[in-house]
Amino acid sequence: MRAFNRFYTNLIGALDYSRHLHTPYTLTEARVLYELVHCSQTDAADLRAALSVDAGQLSRMLGRFEKQGLVRREPSTRDGRRLSVRPTPQGREAAEQLEVRSQRAVESLLARVPEPDRDTLTEALRTARAVLDGRGAGRTSAGSGRPRTSVRAPRPGDLGWIVERNAAVYADEFSWDGTYEALVARIVADFAEGHDPQREAAWIAELDGRRAGCVMCVADEAPGTARLRLLLVDPGARGHRLGDRLVDECVGFARRAGYRELVLWTNDVLAAARRIYQRAGFELVKEEPHRSFGHDLVGQDWRLRL
């Protein structure tokens, strides 16, 4: 941790912030200006608590800002014993200039990072923040709002992730053996090698920028029929309706592609997935016991008329 801190503070010029961004403000002063501009009204006491700044240091800093015409201090409307601090138009302009220069500094830094590595970097930073904040990956802290969810088309590396996560999750939750991983690998390989983008597609769900689920829509052997395959929501991302969103994407795509029906095969032990299919309007049409993946299972065929 300390080694990384030394590396990063040197990389971004934190120890010589004013010269790094060509500004008269120190890093602490710039952060205070940022908070003042991004809050409609801030009491000095709240500002001190939010930034963990020494009370005396903050008071002297705000005094300098006031003399420079950057802020106004007046009794708080919430509590007359407190001081409310508001930025002046001049203060907002100074903060905007700092924002622009900071943005350019980050753009310059990221310009050295190859495009594929930027997603890796972003995901790693989100993970580090979540873990150090005591939230764990993919979960938000109180007051930070709901987690950001999205569904997108696959990017390089995503198809390999589909195989890995399917194998790992089902081995952990149902003790399925390596034959399931082999099945998933064949499905993904067939899709990667020769799918028709007009008739077949795959989707990756994300939670706070992290891969959290997947599904595929492929042409079935029966004419006019599409097949939903490999629906998965990572255990750490459940409870955010990602499964429903993935299935909705699959259903919508199948309709637009002109299929008459969408079918899928699953097993009765996958109760959560079954509820998703039922909410989407699928109907159970067949059940049959079988021995697969090292277990005695009951396979199920479901169908949705489009």
Summary of the structure (lengths in Angstrom):
residues: 306
radius of gyration: 26.8
end to end distance: 54.4
largest distance: 80.7
contacts: 860
relative contact order: 0.07
helix: 49%
strand: 23%
